[in-house]
Amino acid sequence: MLDISLIMLSAGESSRFNAPVKKQFLRLGEQPLWLYATKNLSSFYPFKQIVVTSGNISYMKKFAPEYKFVQGGATRAQSLLNALSMVESEYVLVSDVARVLISKNLFNNIIENHDKADCITPILKVSDTTIYAQEAIDRDRIKLIQTPQLSHTSMLKKALEQSSNFTDDSTAIQAIGGKIWYVQGDELAKKITFKEDLKSLNLPKPSLDIFNGNGFDVHEFGEQRALLLGGVKVHESMGLKAHSDGDVLAHALIDALLGAAGLGDIGELFPDNDMQYKNADSMLLLQSAYTLVQNYGFELVNADITIIAQTPKMKDFKEAITFNIAKTLKTTPNKINIKATTTEHLGFVGRKEGIAVLASVNLKYFDWMKL
C-alpha cells in the first residue's frame, strides 16, 4: 500500500455555474455533491488522511466529522496549499469535487503508474478540429487535463510555494522541473463547470425531504423612528429598540430560514456588536440570509409568520407585509402567510411594551434537474 492522502477541493464560488446554489451543494439524493464525490473516491483506497477545502468548515463538518477540513483560499492553488499543510503522507491525490463520477478504473490507472514521475495526470485527447485565435492548430498536440492527480507531496508543496497562479498540479510541478506522466483519462470524469454539464451525467436526483425551521424574536418599543414589520411602515414613531432598524418580523424570519437549513442563527450571521449592521435595513439582511440558504442548496416551500402585538393593530398591514416578504424572497405571495394576535393584555406584549414575532418556514432541496 502506498502512503497516500486525499485532498478534495470544494471551496470554489461556482461563479460560472450561474444558478442560485453553489454546485458543490447540489443534492444527489440526500448528500451534497462534495460529499458524494468524496465518498466515491475515498471508497477506492485506505487513504491516510482525507482533507476537504471549505468555505464554511463548521457547516460541512456536520456532514462528515471523520474528514479534516481546511479553509479555502482566494485561488485553487492557495486552497490546495492550505490543505497540503495538513498532509504528512509521501503521496497526495488531489481532485475537484466537481468531477463527481471518478471511476475505479481511472483511479487504478493513476495509482499503478505512481513510480513513473513526480506527478501522474489523466488526460483526454481532442478529436475535433481546433481553432485558436482564428488559426487552426494541431489537435494531436493538445491535452485536456483532468483530476485526480497523484503527486509527491513534497514536490507539490514546493511548486505551489513558488506561485499561486497554477490551475492544476501538473503545470505547477512542471514549472519547477518535475517530471509529468500522462495516463488516459475518462469521459465520465467530466468536470461540472456550467449548469448544462449536469445533463451529460447520470446523477441521482435530489431527495424530496422537507426541512422545517422556526424563529422567535422580541423587541421593545422606545426608538423615535418608524415601526417597520416585514419592511412595511406600520407606524410613524413607535420604533423598536435594536442594533439594526428593529424589524422584528424580518429577524424572526431570518432565524427560521437559517434554522431550517442548519446554518446557525441571526446573531452569528449579523452580530449586534458589528457596526456595519448599525441601523441596517433588515429586509436587505433577510435577502442576504436567503441568498446564503440558496447557496447551500435549499429553496423556500412556504413561510408562516405570527405577529404578537397588543398595539398597533395589524389588520390593515398584513397584505402589504405578505407581498413585500414574497418579493424579497423571490417567491409568490400565496407561499407567505401573515397572522396577527394579541396576548389579551397579558405580559410585556399585553402591557404594550414591545412586539414579538414567531416565524416558521419549510425548505426543500433545490431541484437542479429543472435547470
PyMOL commands that set and color helices and strands:
alter all, ss='L'
color gray80, all
select helices_A, chain A and resi 23-25+33-42+57-61+76-84+104-112+114-116+139-141+153-162+169-175+187-189+195-200+248-261+266-269+275-277+282-295+318-328+333-335+347-350+368-370
alter helices_A, ss='H'
color red, helices_A
select strands_A, chain A and resi 4-9+27-28+31-32+50-54+68-71+91-96+119-125+130-132+135-137+143-145+149-152+180-184+210-224+227-229+232-235+238-240+298-308+336-341+354-365
alter strands_A, ss='S'
color yellow, strands_A
deselect
rebuild
show_as cartoon
